[in-house]
Amino acid sequence: MLEFFKNLDRRNVFLLIAISVLLPLISPLGLPLLPDPEVKALYNQIDALPEGSKIALSFDYDPASGPELKPMAEAILHHAFKKKHKVYAMALYPAGPSMANEAFSNVADIYKAEYGEDYINLGFYYGPNTGLNQVAVFCTDIRRAFPVDEKKKPLSSYPMMAEYNSLKDAALTISLSAGDPGVPAYVSVANAVHGLKIGAGVTAVSAPRFYAFYNSGQLVGLLGGLGGAAGYEVLNDIKGKGLSGMDAQSMAHLVIILLIVFSNLLYIIEKKLEE
């Protein structure tokens, strides 16, 4: 038996790790996860809003960052639609509107949310790559940035736009950001200049940069990487791609640790037999 394990083909190890990753991705295990305080803070902000409140959600990412930020978007949409809030999507990234459409298509039907009444995709607003000028326009006149929505229809044709003229009409603005333009522009202009409440969802690699904004009160909540998305799903009592991704990571780490322990036990047994 000892010789069998010593001569085991390494491809079997690779297969075991692949299985440990794939199974949670197919069906989330729901392993215990404790949401971070900054995740709870963003959840509480949305949860405390009166029914029918307006939430501006900026899709400032592209497909490359989708695996981390898309689960955040969907978790926030689940919460917003469950609370019957109105969601106004916009983007500082050219690919943002398509990211918004994808998130809406995965969540809206579950809550029977209607386009133009419960949510709208305003589209992408081109400008300097800092995003500062774009956000300045969002804060003063949304129709200047978006005379038509992503479907090229006048905003006046949608009931939910009747009392929405700028980010000042939103109870909360959230930027899901892969970098610049994104969260820094909303903090620098919407919060610092206009005093608006800003929440954020960012990739894990950029999250350390934004904890200072949260600690200073410039952000009312922050989701960092897949762990942030998973924490929000736990609070919202759903099992989405955030939790399945974290489950996959945890299972892969567990399998690797067990293999290391098992290998060391085999080494010890072999040495004992040689004595």
C-alpha positions in Angstrom: 0.0 0.0 0.0 2.9 2.4 0.8 4.5 1.7 -2.6 1.1 2.4 -4.3 0.8 5.9 -2.8 4.5 6.6 -3.4 4.1 5.8 -7.1 0.7 7.4 -7.5 0.5 9.4 -10.8 0.5 13.1 -10.1 -2.4 13.5 -12.6 -4.6 11.9 -10.0 -3.8 14.7 -7.6 -4.6 17.3 -10.3 -7.9 15.5 -10.9 -8.8 15.5 -7.2 -8.2 19.2 -6.9 -10.2 19.9 -10.1 -13.1 17.9 -8.7 -12.9 19.8 -5.4 -13.1 23.1 -7.3 -15.8 22.2 -9.8 -18.4 20.6 -7.4 -18.9 23.8 -5.3 -19.1 25.9 -8.5 -21.9 23.6 -9.8 -23.7 23.5 -6.5 -22.7 25.9 -3.7 -22.0 24.1 -0.4 -22.8 27.1 1.8 -19.7 26.7 4.0 -19.8 29.1 7.1 -18.7 32.6 6.2 -18.7 35.7 8.5 -19.4 38.9 6.6 -17.0 41.8 7.2 -18.2 45.0 9.0 -17.9 47.0 5.8 -20.0 44.5 3.9 -22.7 44.6 6.7 -22.6 48.4 6.5 -23.5 48.5 2.8 -26.2 45.9 3.4 -27.7 47.9 6.3 -27.7 51.0 4.2 -29.9 49.4 1.5 -32.0 47.5 4.0 -32.9 50.6 6.0 -34.1 52.6 3.0 -37.9 53.1 2.7 -39.6 50.9 0.1 -39.4 52.5 -3.4 -36.2 54.3 -2.7 -33.9 55.2 -5.6 -30.5 53.5 -5.9 -27.9 54.5 -8.5 -25.7 51.6 -9.5 -22.6 52.4 -11.6 -21.2 49.4 -13.6 -17.6 50.5 -13.9 -16.1 47.2 -15.0 -15.7 44.9 -18.0 -15.8 41.1 -18.5 -12.2 40.7 -17.3 -13.3 41.7 -13.8 -16.7 40.1 -14.1 -16.0 37.0 -12.0 -15.5 39.2 -8.9 -17.9 42.1 -9.6 -20.8 40.4 -11.3 -21.7 38.4 -8.1 -21.7 41.7 -6.2 -24.0 43.3 -8.8 -26.4 40.4 -8.6 -26.4 40.3 -4.8 -27.2 44.0 -4.6 -30.0 43.6 -7.2 -31.5 40.7 -5.3 -31.6 42.9 -2.2 -32.9 46.1 -4.0 -35.7 44.3 -5.8 -36.7 42.3 -2.7 -37.1 45.7 -1.0 -38.9 47.1 -4.0 -36.4 49.8 -4.6 -35.8 51.5 -8.0 -32.4 50.8 -9.6 -30.8 53.3 -12.0 -27.8 51.8 -13.9 -25.1 53.8 -15.6 -21.5 53.2 -16.6 -18.1 54.9 -16.8 -16.8 51.8 -18.7 -17.8 51.2 -22.3 -18.6 47.6 -21.5 -20.6 48.6 -18.4 -24.1 48.7 -20.0 -23.7 45.1 -21.2 -22.6 44.1 -17.7 -25.7 45.7 -16.4 -27.9 44.0 -18.9 -26.4 40.6 -17.9 -27.0 41.2 -14.2 -30.5 42.5 -14.7 -31.4 39.5 -16.9 -30.3 37.1 -14.2 -32.2 38.8 -11.3 -35.1 40.9 -12.5 -37.5 38.1 -13.5 -37.2 36.5 -10.1 -38.9 39.5 -8.6 -41.1 40.4 -11.6 -39.2 43.7 -11.8 -40.2 45.6 -15.0 -37.8 47.7 -17.2 -38.6 51.4 -17.1 -40.7 51.0 -13.9 -38.4 49.2 -11.4 -35.0 49.5 -13.2 -33.4 51.2 -16.1 -30.0 51.0 -17.9 -29.0 54.6 -18.8 -25.9 53.5 -20.7 -22.2 54.6 -20.9 -21.2 58.2 -20.7 -17.9 59.0 -22.5 -15.4 61.4 -21.1 -11.9 61.8 -19.6 -10.6 58.5 -18.2 -10.6 59.9 -14.6 -14.4 59.9 -14.6 -14.4 63.2 -12.6 -16.2 65.2 -15.3 -18.8 62.5 -16.0 -19.7 62.1 -12.3 -19.9 65.9 -12.0 -22.6 65.8 -14.8 -24.4 62.9 -13.1 -24.7 65.0 -9.9 -26.3 68.0 -11.7 -28.2 66.9 -14.8 -28.6 63.2 -15.6 -30.3 64.0 -18.9 -27.3 65.9 -20.1 -25.3 62.7 -19.8 -28.1 60.4 -21.0 -30.8 62.0 -23.2 -31.8 58.5 -24.1 -31.3 55.1 -22.3 -29.2 52.2 -23.5 -32.1 51.2 -25.8 -32.0 54.6 -27.4 -35.4 55.6 -26.1 -36.1 59.1 -24.5 -35.9 59.0 -20.8 -39.3 60.9 -20.6 -41.0 57.7 -21.9 -40.2 55.8 -18.6 -42.3 56.4 -15.5 -39.4 55.9 -13.1 -37.5 58.9 -14.6 -40.3 61.4 -13.7 -38.6 62.3 -10.4 -35.0 61.4 -11.2 -32.9 64.3 -12.5 -29.5 63.7 -10.9 -27.6 61.5 -8.4 -29.0 63.9 -5.7 -32.4 62.2 -6.2 -30.9 58.8 -5.3 -30.8 57.7 -1.7 -27.6 55.8 -2.4 -25.0 55.6 -5.2 -22.9 52.4 -5.6 -19.9 52.1 -7.9 -18.9 48.5 -8.8 -15.4 49.4 -10.0 -12.5 47.5 -11.6 -10.2 50.6 -11.2 -10.3 54.1 -12.8 -12.7 55.5 -13.7 -14.9 54.3 -10.9 -14.9 54.7 -7.1 -12.3 57.5 -6.8 -14.4 59.7 -9.1 -17.6 59.1 -7.1 -15.8 59.8 -3.8 -14.0 62.9 -5.1 -17.1 64.5 -6.7 -20.3 62.9 -5.6 -19.3 62.6 -1.9 -16.7 65.3 -1.4 -18.4 68.0 -3.4 -22.1 67.2 -3.2 -22.2 65.2 0.1 -23.9 62.2 -1.4 -23.8 58.7 0.2 -21.5 56.4 -1.8 -21.0 52.7 -1.5 -18.5 50.6 -3.5 -17.7 47.1 -4.7 -14.1 46.6 -5.9 -11.8 43.8 -6.9 -9.7 42.1 -4.2 -6.4 43.4 -5.5 -7.6 47.0 -5.3 -9.6 46.7 -2.1 -6.8 47.8 0.3 -6.7 51.2 -1.5 -10.4 51.9 -0.6 -10.5 50.8 3.1 -9.2 54.3 4.0 -12.3 55.8 2.2 -14.5 53.6 4.3 -12.8 54.3 7.6 -13.0 58.0 6.9 -16.7 57.8 6.2 -16.4 58.7 2.5 -17.8 55.3 1.7 -20.8 54.0 3.6 -20.0 50.4 2.8 -17.5 48.4 0.8 -17.4 45.0 -0.9 -13.9 43.7 -1.5 -13.4 40.9 -4.0 -15.3 37.6 -4.1 -15.3 37.4 -0.3 -17.3 40.7 -0.2 -19.8 39.4 -2.7 -20.1 36.1 -0.7 -20.6 38.0 2.6 -23.4 40.1 1.0 -25.1 36.9 -0.2 -25.0 35.5 3.3 -26.7 38.6 4.7 -29.2 38.4 1.9 -29.8 34.7 2.4 -29.0 33.7 -1.2 -26.5 31.2 -2.6 -24.9 32.9 -5.6 -21.6 32.9 -7.5 -19.9 34.7 -4.6 -20.5 31.8 -2.2 -19.8 29.1 -4.8 -16.5 30.8 -5.6 -15.5 31.0 -2.0 -16.6 27.4 -1.5 -14.4 26.3 -4.4 -11.4 28.1 -3.0 -12.0 26.7 0.5 -12.4 23.1 -0.8 -9.2 23.4 -2.9 -7.3 24.7 0.0 -8.6 21.9 2.2 -7.7 19.2 -0.3 -4.2 20.6 -0.6 -3.7 20.7 3.2 -5.0 17.1 3.5 -2.6 16.0 0.8 0.3 17.7 2.6 -0.6 16.0 5.9 -1.1 12.6 4.2 2.3 12.9 2.4 4.0 13.7 5.6 2.4 10.8 7.4 3.6 8.5 4.6 7.1 9.8 5.0 7.0 9.2 8.7 5.7 5.7 8.3 8.4 4.9 5.6 11.1 6.1 8.0 9.7 4.0 10.8 9.7 0.9 8.6 13.3 1.5 7.6 14.5 1.5 11.2 
